[in-house]
């Protein structure tokens, strides 16, 4: 299979402008003749649905939540990047492009990333016009703060609720189109299969999560904006309902899955407190603007802290190791997430972790509060401090926060070309569900940027290029392809319900998550990955023999919902392991212990692995086929990343 990225010709800065002129157009009168399905209503899905409907297309939008406002985009805290250069500190479109390419460890397409940096400036204007309450300076101008992997302040924010405020803006635009009759909204409805007709995506099969009814929906094109697959690890910062099912079912119908081993571990999360937990809580990266990361300099001091013999506030400056500031003086505590996470693991592995499990470091605001005052810090981070206090019982104004890395985001996803189209005609993927912009590590505050860029400013242009060549005729859901897909979905549900084993779905999910975290998490080895592959295979085989799914299909059944999603995670997890095993290098969030510099940094192999690994499903129990898209760098020089 030849992977055509469809990157336009011409200078980097002109590619997107020229491409917008060269794509085919659908005239306004004809747009109303086309139907588009959008799966997911987070920032990528809501913005795409609203924009396509505003253009005149008929849109059906699906979400498994009871309202689009509950999409996981709401959980994003710290901000959204844009190359506005309001601070006059040297930012530019090219600098944002370069920082993103470098932050991703040179494993993303130049053209896609440059386009993202270009349209970032439009996103802020769009959101301000919608009424998003970004923080402002005293004089009324929009405020900025810094995030990891950058030496400029380009992150726009709304306290620690940026995702929520941006989602409310997109939701208001979506609601307007629902009111206008251009968007039909299907809440509490989950996509369970993609329907192919003559080699093209022409609809989906869904399950009503309240009644259990299996239904089909047809369209001229399908857009997946269904988020990432971080919950394969069970414990993550993702909402518990976040899943891979929509993307995975599309993958099994022919869509390639790209770079699935690229997962992001966020360095500032509230540490695991016990086996009772079902998810973890993020503490925004923005806290690293003012918080200082440290551990005791000796194992003996750390042990005394763990045993509560001494309090962290009792340690003098000479007894504290501000390890990020020492090791990376140019970026300090604002190094990229993969770098900060690995270093937290290193110091904890040395025995200097500070909580009872030894898996935590400090994030300390003492100096910032002494410098700026408690009121100023509360104005910046008050809601985050309150959240931390409610969860842990500790007051971060008086003593350091304890943090530790946790799974947060997935850079891998469905392979898409420059137009955000998968290798399947008629199927598009936007936001976190695709692989396109972040390489092997996403910089902080760039997920919101990508989701809104794709939905508001990219897809509305590129999907028209495809639809302009499609006939207006609609395909009815009585078509044989829809009947076959519906039957396959019903058969799968019946199989899950018929097993009647002895282990709960959550037990399998926990076991899978532990395997993935231990062997395909922050640090990986060939030996560990091979062991994990066999363990996941055995676990999946046992799942289909011994899982206990309660209830029936024709009702609200959360046990069945979870079982269907975990079945997909068990398959996705094995592919992640295969991808990590084949990639004999370290890059970004993919850290193979065999491939590291003497200083413990990720060591790439550009000669053999400067490509996108796109995997093709070949059938049940069959090894997936690897396809490669070579990455070509004409505007940046491939170098060993350094943040020192």
Buried (B, 14 or more C-beta within 10 A) or exposed (E): EEBEBBBBEEEBEEBBBEBBEEBEBBEEEBBBBBBBBBBBBBBBBBBBBBBBBBBBBBBBBBBBBEEBBBBBBBBBBBBBBBBBBBBEEEBBBBBBBBBBBBBBBBBBBBBBBBBBBBBBBBBBEBBBEBEBBBBEEEEEEBBBBBBBBBBBBBBBBBBBBBBBBBBBBBBBBBBBBBEEEBBBBBBBBBBBBBBBBEEBBBBBBBBBBEEBEBBBBBBBBBBBBBBBBBBBBBBBBBBEBBBBBBBBBBBBBBBBBBBBBBBBBBBBBBBBEEEEEEBBBBBBBBBBBBBBBBBBBBBEBBBBBBEEEBEBEEBEEEBBBBBBBEBBEEBBBBBBBBBBBBBBBBBBEBBBBBBEBBBBBBBBBBEBBEEBEBEEBBEBBBBBBEBBBEEBEEEBBEBBBBBBBBBBBBBBBBBBBBBBBBBBBBBBBBBBBBBBBBBBBBBBBBBBBBBBBBBBBBBBBBBBBBBBEBEEEBBEBEBEBBBBBBEBBBEBBEEBBEBEBEBBBEBBBBBBBBBBBBBBBBBBBEEBBEBBBEBBBEBBEBBEEBBBBEEEBEEEBEBBBBBBBBBBBBBBBBBBBBBBBEBEBBBBBBBBEEBBEEEEBBBBBBEEBBBBBBBBBEEEEEEBEBBEBEBEEEBBEEEEBEBE
